[in-house]
């Protein structure tokens, strides 16, 4: 839970408390504007967070060997806020 700094932050803090009590993931709430965010899967790994290295180069990798995705750094994607356009992992 973030520190409350202004009246607007107090309302946002109440929303975080409600979301946590209802089991809503707080990652779905934009920390910039307080609106909902959408998860966007990484285009490179398809949301897995890793790349099958063997498929890329079977001469140097064993079957099943993986590497973290270089585009999303293993996160699998990003949260995107349609209101303020913020993008965060």
C-alpha positions in Angstrom: 0.0 0.0 0.0 1.4 3.4 -1.0 1.6 6.4 1.4 -1.3 8.8 1.3 -0.1 12.3 0.2 -3.1 14.3 -0.9 -7.0 14.0 -0.8 -6.8 12.4 -4.3 -4.4 9.8 -3.0 -6.7 9.1 -0.1 -9.5 8.1 -2.5 -7.0 6.0 -4.5 -5.8 4.4 -1.2 -9.4 3.5 -0.4 -9.7 1.9 -3.8 -6.5 -0.2 -3.2 -7.9 -1.3 0.2 -11.2 -2.4 -1.5 -9.4 -4.1 -4.3 -7.2 -6.1 -1.9 -10.2 -7.1 0.3 -12.2 -8.3 -2.8 -9.2 -10.2 -4.2 -8.7 -8.0 -7.2 -5.1 -7.9 -8.3 -3.8 -4.4 -7.5 -1.5 -4.7 -10.6 -4.6 -4.1 -12.6 -4.9 -0.6 -11.1 -2.8 2.2 -12.7 -0.5 3.8 -10.1 -0.4 7.0 -12.2 -4.2 7.8 -12.6 -6.0 5.1 -10.6 -7.9 3.7 -13.6 -7.9 0.0 -14.7 -5.1 -1.4 -16.7 -5.0 -4.1 -19.3 -2.3 -6.8 -19.6 -0.7 -6.9 -23.0 1.3 -10.1 -23.9 4.7 -9.7 -25.3 4.8 -10.1 -29.1 8.1 -12.0 -29.0 7.4 -14.7 -26.5 3.6 -14.7 -26.6 3.3 -14.0 -22.9 5.5 -16.9 -21.7 8.5 -14.8 -20.7 10.9 -17.1 -22.3 12.1 -18.3 -25.7 12.6 -21.9 -26.7 16.3 -21.7 -27.6 16.4 -25.1 -29.2 13.9 -24.0 -31.8 16.0 -21.0 -32.7 19.4 -22.8 -33.0 19.4 -26.7 -32.5 23.1 -26.8 -33.0 23.9 -25.0 -29.8 21.0 -25.8 -27.5 19.4 -28.9 -26.0 15.7 -29.7 -26.5 13.7 -27.9 -23.8 16.4 -25.3 -23.1 15.0 -21.8 -22.7 16.3 -18.2 -22.4 14.5 -15.2 -20.9 12.8 -13.1 -23.6 14.9 -10.2 -24.6 12.0 -7.9 -25.4 10.0 -8.2 -22.0 13.0 -9.3 -19.9 11.1 -12.5 -18.8 8.0 -10.6 -17.6 5.8 -12.0 -20.4 4.2 -8.6 -21.2 3.2 -5.2 -19.8 0.3 -3.5 -18.1 -1.1 -0.7 -20.3 -3.4 2.1 -19.1 -5.8 3.4 -21.8 -6.4 6.6 -19.8 -2.9 8.0 -19.2 -1.1 5.7 -21.7 1.4 4.5 -19.0 3.2 1.2 -19.8 4.7 -0.8 -16.9 5.9 -4.4 -16.4 
